[in-house]
Amino acid sequence: MMESAFLLLSVIVSLHYKFESGDNDWFPLLATAGICLIIGAMARFVFKPNKEKVRLTRADSFLVVALSWVVMTLLGAIPFVWILGIDIPSAIFETMSGFTTTGATVLSGLDSMPHGLLFWRSLTHWMGGLGIVVFSFALLPTYDMKNSNVFSAEVTGIGLDKLRPKIGSTARRLLAIYLFLTIVCTAAYWIGPMNLFDAACHAMSTIATGGFSTHDRSMAYFGSSYLEYVSIIFMLLASINFSLYYYASIRRSKVLWRNEEMRTFLGIWMVCVAIFVALFMWAPVPETATGTLPPAGEPQLRTALFHTTSVMTSTGFQGQYFDYVAWGDAFWMPTVFIMTIGGCAGSTAGGMKVIRIIICAKSVLKEFILQLHPRAIRSIKVSGVVIPDERVRRTLAFVFLYLLLVTGGMVVFSILGLDVDTSLGSCVSMLSNVGPGTGMVGPACNFSHVHWFNKLLMSFYMLVGRLEIYTVLFLLMPSFWRERTK
């Protein structure tokens, strides 16, 4: 039902441009909205369970969240098949890429596509950036399954008990912050060379750290340094834990500045910018890079800022100079590395998240100290708070699973015909929800030529990355289903 409401917004945009430029995509969007409404109404009213008999366990919550994303994707893919006539795996890939804010695409010719479909494409980013379940809790006050297990299965890294006493209030607070950032970003883009439609679509992609654009050349289409600097600011803002904005809004700004994850994130970002500036100045580049590199001076600094921010925040926008694959190994290998890092927990950014990098680094340091001083008692602290051993173990397991998924995915992709560079970049990009990869799916290419099975596997990887591995992989465990059938 919620997806139907957002589709109706796309119908309104389509009808506006039907009279202005002759677009004719309103009926498929309207029909899809009707399908969503009928299915949602049946699930809500016809097959309504007995509340007294329904008690959601944590395992149930994982299932609810994962299936919500799958169902939303399958329904959201209908307009792409209907309007563009693309095959179903490609439509699923495109829609999953939207909802998970990955930004990888199989489409070309965006400049001439109908506005309603482009708006829906950006809306999938905006819905998925905050989270489908969060939107449900914020917009549907009578939702029956409003509990912290369902909420935390989708939203990680936010202290739920510290924001608002009720999950619904927390969701609405997060939505208000999210909406405010989107409106301000839209206004900032609109002041520049973008029209209102482009500004709204790109703002939704920016705040969701997604990367979908209304033009094939992305931000490079506008040729504006102003837009690149504006997008850098808002990509960084969207990559910081949203709960910190809540604290700032109630005049507890000290929490913001004391947050170790945010400080570390900005520190890593500045170091990476400096590294890419140095690479632009002194790194050896292949002859094929001629014309793709920024000239010396301000363009180099701006490109380093934009490239680092776009990749580290998992947005994947393309600036005026963007083809890191053409720049050579000295550029794309560090790019893949910062893809894995990502932004802060509780933000719309992807990647492993900086908080996990901090915990892993401090865990390694702790082990070194314990090797030298076996009797020492040392705890791991982040922002002055002791991290329980259980969370440390879960973090280390997450990193192991991430690397295992990358390795396994590379093997499968290679068997199905992709080279090593393409397989590595695809796995990291999909799991970190970045978008562009390396090799044949670099920033100057798209995923249209990828085998249909690879598209479905990549879609699965996008979902696993967006829900941070555990929520999805739990469903693949035989013990999960055995417990549910007892």
Secondary structure, DSSP 8 states (H G I E B T S, - for coil): -HHHHHHHHHHHHHHHHHHHH----HHHHHHHHHHHHHHHHIIIIIT---TTT----HHHHHHHHHHHHHHHHHHHTHHIIIII---HHHHHHHHHHHHTT--------GGGS-HHHHHHHHHHHHHHHH-HHHHHHHH-TT-TT-SHHHHHHH--S--HHHH-SSHHHHHHHHHHHHHHHHHHHHHHHHHTT--HHHHHHHHHHHHTT----SSTTGGGGGT-HHHHHHHHHHHHHHTS-HHHHHHHHTT-HHHHHH-HHHHHHHHHHHHHHHHHHHHHHH----GGGTTTS--TTHHHHHHHHHHHHHHHTT-----SS--TTTT-HHHHHHHHHHHHH-S-TTSS--SS-HHHHHHHHHHHHHHHHHHH-TT-----EETTEE--HHHHHHHHHHHHHHHHHHHHHHHHHHHTT--HHHHHHHHHHHHHT----SGGGSTT--STTS-HHHHHHHHHHHHHHHTTTHHHHGGG-HHHHHHHT-
